[in-house]
């Protein structure tokens, strides 16, 4: 079973030697079945100021632009 965004965040390990390694840890979870959860986790980290997560989030949006657009259109407004 794929991890949720919250589970991904709980599993993070922080290192003084690699303070910007959080995005890599989240991206390890990425596959075709859970990309939205990975996006959620990256977005939460980016909004908390993790620059590597913001860069990874933007890259994933570009890589999955059509999927991301469809996901955004499905949001209730």
N, C-alpha and C positions, 0 to 999 in steps of 0.2 A: 504494500500500500504506500502510495506517495505521501510524503510529509506535507503538512499544511505550512503556511507562512509562519504561523506562530511557533510550530515545532522547529522549523529551520532556525528561527531567531533564538530559541532556547538552546539549541545545540552549538551556537557560535562559541569559539574559543578566541580570546584576545591575547595578543602578544605585543610586548613593547618593541620587540625586534621587527615586527611586521604590523604596524598599526593599521594599515590599509588593506588587510587581507580578508576582510569580512565578505566582500563581494565574491571572491573566489570560493569561499566556503558555501555560500548560498548557491552559486552557479553549479556546484557539483551535483545538486539535486535536479538539475534541468533535464527534462526529457519531453517528448511530445504530449504526455498526459498531464503534466503539472506546470506548464509554463506560466499559467496565470498565477499560481501560488508563488512561484519564484519571482514574478513581477511584483506581487504584493509585498513580499519580503524585502526586495530591493528598494521599493518605493518607501517603505517604512524606515529603512536605514538611511536612504537619501534625505528624507525629511528631517531626520535627526542629525544631519550634517556629515555623514560619511561620504566623502567625495568619490571614493572608488565605487560605492554602490550607485551613486548618481550616474557615473559614467557607464557602468554596466547596464543600468536601467535604460538609459538612452540608446545604448547599442542594441539591446534586446528589442526595444520598440522599433528601431529601424530594421532589424533582421526579421521581425514578425509583424511588419506594418499592417498587412491586410487582416491578420488575426486580431491584432490590437484594436484596429478600427472597428471590427465586428463586435468585439467585446465591449468597447465603449458605447456603441450604438445600442447594445442590449441593456445598458444601465437604465433603471427606471428614473424618469425625470419628473 
